[in-house]
Amino acid sequence: MSQPLLSVIAEEMPLDAVDIVRDILRDVESLPRLMELHYLMQEPGLVELIRGLGALPEGDRRRLSAYLARHCPGGLRVRQLPSGALILEAMHETRLDESA
């Protein structure tokens, strides 16, 4: 939920922390999953990365999601080209031809 929307909701009705946690727990479907999300959010820079991914156009997000579904078990790495562009690569794939 974005911060501005949260502010609007808070003005309309008082929010109780217990109700918020119950709603989050219901959405993630289990306490272990909620704990996993909590611990993941402690990783430096991860929240900013998720915000950036959330801002991607829907088509780009679908392509990235499909790529991650295919390649995540094998590991990923990010390389930076001299131009400053970043390349997401699967660890087990051969390097992309950068001259193209």
C-alpha positions as CSV (number, residue, x, y, z in Angstrom):
1,M,0.0,0.0,0.0
2,S,1.4,3.4,-0.9
3,Q,2.0,6.0,1.8
4,P,-0.4,8.6,0.5
5,L,-3.3,6.0,0.4
6,L,-2.4,4.9,4.0
7,S,-2.7,8.5,5.1
8,V,-6.1,8.9,3.6
9,I,-7.3,5.6,5.2
10,A,-5.9,6.7,8.6
11,E,-7.9,10.0,8.4
12,E,-11.1,8.1,7.5
13,M,-10.9,5.6,10.3
14,P,-8.4,4.9,13.1
15,L,-6.1,2.0,12.3
16,D,-5.4,-0.6,15.0
17,A,-2.0,-2.3,14.8
18,V,-3.6,-5.7,15.6
19,D,-6.1,-5.4,12.7
20,I,-3.3,-4.4,10.3
21,V,-1.2,-7.4,11.3
22,R,-4.2,-9.7,11.0
23,D,-4.9,-8.4,7.5
24,I,-1.3,-8.9,6.4
25,L,-1.2,-12.4,7.9
26,R,-4.5,-13.3,6.1
27,D,-3.0,-12.0,2.8
28,V,0.3,-13.9,3.1
29,E,-1.6,-17.0,4.3
30,S,0.8,-18.2,7.0
31,L,2.9,-17.0,9.9
32,P,6.2,-18.5,8.5
33,R,5.6,-16.6,5.2
34,L,5.0,-13.4,7.2
35,M,8.2,-14.0,9.1
36,E,10.1,-14.6,5.9
37,L,8.8,-11.4,4.4
38,H,9.8,-9.5,7.6
39,Y,13.4,-10.9,7.5
40,L,13.7,-10.2,3.7
41,M,12.7,-6.6,4.3
42,Q,15.8,-6.3,6.6
43,E,18.1,-6.8,3.6
44,P,19.8,-3.5,2.8
45,G,18.4,-1.9,-0.4
46,L,15.7,-4.5,-0.9
47,V,12.7,-2.2,-0.3
48,E,14.0,0.3,-2.8
49,L,14.6,-2.5,-5.3
50,I,11.0,-3.8,-4.8
51,R,9.7,-0.2,-5.3
52,G,11.6,0.1,-8.5
53,L,10.2,-3.3,-9.8
54,G,6.7,-2.3,-8.7
55,A,7.0,0.8,-10.9
56,L,7.8,-1.2,-14.0
57,P,5.2,-1.2,-16.8
58,E,3.0,-4.4,-16.6
59,G,4.6,-6.0,-19.7
60,D,8.1,-5.5,-18.4
61,R,7.1,-6.9,-15.0
62,R,5.6,-10.0,-16.6
63,R,8.8,-10.6,-18.7
64,L,11.0,-10.2,-15.6
65,S,8.8,-12.5,-13.6
66,A,8.9,-15.2,-16.3
67,Y,12.7,-14.8,-16.5
68,L,13.1,-15.2,-12.8
69,A,10.8,-18.2,-12.8
70,R,13.1,-19.9,-15.3
71,H,16.4,-18.9,-13.9
72,C,16.2,-18.2,-10.2
73,P,17.1,-21.7,-9.0
74,G,20.4,-21.4,-10.8
75,G,21.3,-18.0,-9.4
76,L,21.5,-14.6,-11.0
77,R,24.1,-11.9,-11.3
78,V,24.1,-8.3,-12.5
79,R,26.8,-6.9,-14.7
80,Q,27.3,-3.3,-15.7
81,L,28.3,-2.3,-19.2
82,P,30.7,0.6,-19.9
83,S,27.7,2.6,-21.0
84,G,26.2,2.2,-17.5
85,A,23.5,-0.2,-18.5
86,L,22.9,-3.2,-16.2
87,I,22.4,-6.7,-17.5
88,L,20.7,-9.4,-15.4
89,E,22.2,-12.8,-16.2
90,A,21.5,-16.3,-15.2
91,M,24.7,-17.8,-13.7
92,H,24.6,-20.9,-15.8
93,E,24.1,-19.1,-19.2
94,T,26.9,-17.9,-21.5
95,R,27.5,-14.2,-21.5
96,L,25.5,-11.9,-23.8
97,D,27.3,-10.5,-26.8
98,E,27.8,-6.9,-25.7
99,S,28.6,-5.6,-29.2
100,A,25.0,-6.0,-30.4
